[in-house]
């Protein structure tokens, strides 16, 4: 039986938040190491500031500042904008309590080369379950960038309930490996 969106969202958010801090840090380091291998090929990159127990990309963000054009999401009304981050001191708590660049130097989503996306759950076809507001789906429909979902391995499920507007990821990265989605299947490297 397939769990509904709300049931799956609650179960996995609770599990993610309950993850022991030391283990979360260990998993985040492994995820960041795998991301480094992909990021080296791209110049304009959208990352995210973690919330709600998500993998911690902050060390990677700090490392890449000055080497690449780094953008972070900012919620503006009912949409997500990609804002350039040039200095960690320019981060301010935004809508939903997530750290966002302020002021916001926006980039057209079509100009991004790599978009790294959080989620509550991802399935084997690359579809994701987020917080339910649709910000990322709207944003992803306007970019041709490589879409990389980052997650802990327990967030990979057999099936995520989806809508017609949901956008699948091209790659999934967990602490256990990098999974390339081709033809609806996962290939582990």
Residue, then its C-alpha position, 0 to 999 in steps of 0.5 A: x500500500x502506498x502512503x499518501x503525501x502527508x503520511x509519508x511527509x510526516x514519517x520521513x521528516x520525523x525520522x530526519x529530525x530524529x537523526x543523531x547529530x553526529x550521524x547527520x554530520x557524517x552523512x552530510x560530509x559524505x554527501x558534500x564529497x559526492x557533490x564536489x565531484x559533480x560540481x567541478x563541471x559547473x559554474x552557475x550553481x543553485x545550492x540550498x541552506x539546510x533546514x528541518x534536518x536536511x543534509x548540511x551543505x554549508x561547508x560546501x557553500x563556504x568552500x565554493x564562494x569565490x570559486x563558482x557563482x553560488x545561488x541560494x533559493x529565496x521565497x518571494x510571494x508564491x515563487x522561488x527565486x535564485x539569489x547570488x550569494x557572495x558573502x555568508x554575512x549577507x544571509x538573513x532569515x527569510x520566509x519559513x525561517x530559511x537563510x536567504x541572501x539579502x539583498x537578492x541579485x536574481x539569476x534567470x533559472x535558464x542560466x543556471x547549470x546545476x540545481x541542487x534540490x532538497x526533499x522529504x522523499x525521493x523515489x526511484x524515478x527521481x520524483x521528489x516530495x517536498x514540503x507541499x508548497x510547490x516552490x521547487x516544482x515551479x522553479x524547476x519547470x523553468x530551468x534546463x540545469x542538471x537537477x540533483x536531489x540530495x537526501x539521506x538513504x532512508x529518504x529513498x522510497x519506492x514511490x512518491x505520490x506525484x502530480x502531472x507538474x512534478x519534475x524528476x531529478x537527473x541525479x540523486x546523491x545520498x551518503x551511500x552513493x551517487x545514483x544516475x537516473x536513466x530510463x526511469x532506473x537508478x544506476x549506482x556509482 
